[in-house]
Amino acid sequence: MNKFEIIADFNNHTEADLAKGLLESYGIKSIKHSDDCGGAAGGQTFIRGVQLLVSKDDLKKAKEILKFH
């Protein structure tokens, strides 16, 4: 079972989706997590943000990719 680590916090889903797509283009799967009731309480992302998580196995490579983009 893979453990997941938070790689970054974003202000909104759009920013998180861009980073998620970039990681996926390198073959790294990621998970978005936010506390906005499935989008019904979208204002919550301004307070708590959107987290992007990756497998511990991919953490180092994912950090390098996001660092340069």
Wavefront OBJ file of the C-alpha trace (Angstrom):
o trace
v 0.000 0.000 0.000
v 1.430 3.357 -1.012
v 1.382 6.226 1.420
v 0.652 9.664 0.056
v 2.337 12.925 0.953
v 1.230 16.500 0.353
v 3.454 17.965 -2.317
v 1.863 21.399 -2.604
v -0.977 23.643 -1.489
v -2.821 25.752 -4.048
v -5.268 28.623 -3.776
v -7.861 27.008 -6.061
v -8.755 23.958 -8.106
v -7.505 25.476 -11.362
v -3.944 25.831 -10.084
v -4.044 22.337 -8.594
v -5.408 20.893 -11.852
v -2.557 22.454 -13.836
v 0.043 20.924 -11.522
v -1.805 17.595 -11.536
v -1.822 17.553 -15.343
v 1.873 18.383 -15.475
v 2.739 15.538 -13.111
v 0.543 13.133 -15.068
v 2.380 14.083 -18.268
v 5.497 12.678 -16.549
v 3.652 9.524 -15.490
v 3.133 10.562 -11.863
v -0.349 10.026 -10.464
v -1.624 12.516 -7.939
v -4.711 13.173 -5.839
v -6.398 16.512 -5.170
v -7.865 17.108 -1.748
v -10.006 20.031 -0.689
v -12.588 20.709 1.967
v -15.201 22.390 -0.216
v -18.037 19.854 -0.046
v -17.387 18.535 -3.533
v -17.448 22.027 -5.004
v -20.705 23.039 -3.317
v -18.855 25.372 -0.949
v -16.277 26.727 -3.363
v -15.408 29.640 -1.099
v -13.756 27.208 1.289
v -10.815 26.799 -1.074
v -9.864 30.421 -0.402
v -9.653 29.618 3.291
v -8.146 26.143 3.269
v -6.791 25.778 -0.238
v -6.455 22.670 -2.360
v -3.792 20.099 -1.569
v -2.046 17.927 -4.119
v -0.792 14.565 -2.909
v 1.558 12.065 -4.524
v 2.873 8.654 -3.568
v 5.921 8.700 -1.290
v 7.710 6.773 -4.041
v 7.161 9.661 -6.501
v 7.646 12.543 -4.062
v 11.232 13.467 -4.969
v 10.650 13.354 -8.733
v 7.372 15.285 -8.425
v 9.043 18.039 -6.380
v 11.730 18.400 -9.033
v 9.137 18.654 -11.807
v 7.020 21.274 -10.026
v 10.112 23.239 -9.003
v 11.074 23.953 -12.607
v 7.594 24.772 -13.937
l 1 2 3 4 5 6 7 8 9 10 11 12 13 14 15 16 17 18 19 20 21 22 23 24 25 26 27 28 29 30 31 32 33 34 35 36 37 38 39 40 41 42 43 44 45 46 47 48 49 50 51 52 53 54 55 56 57 58 59 60 61 62 63 64 65 66 67 68 69
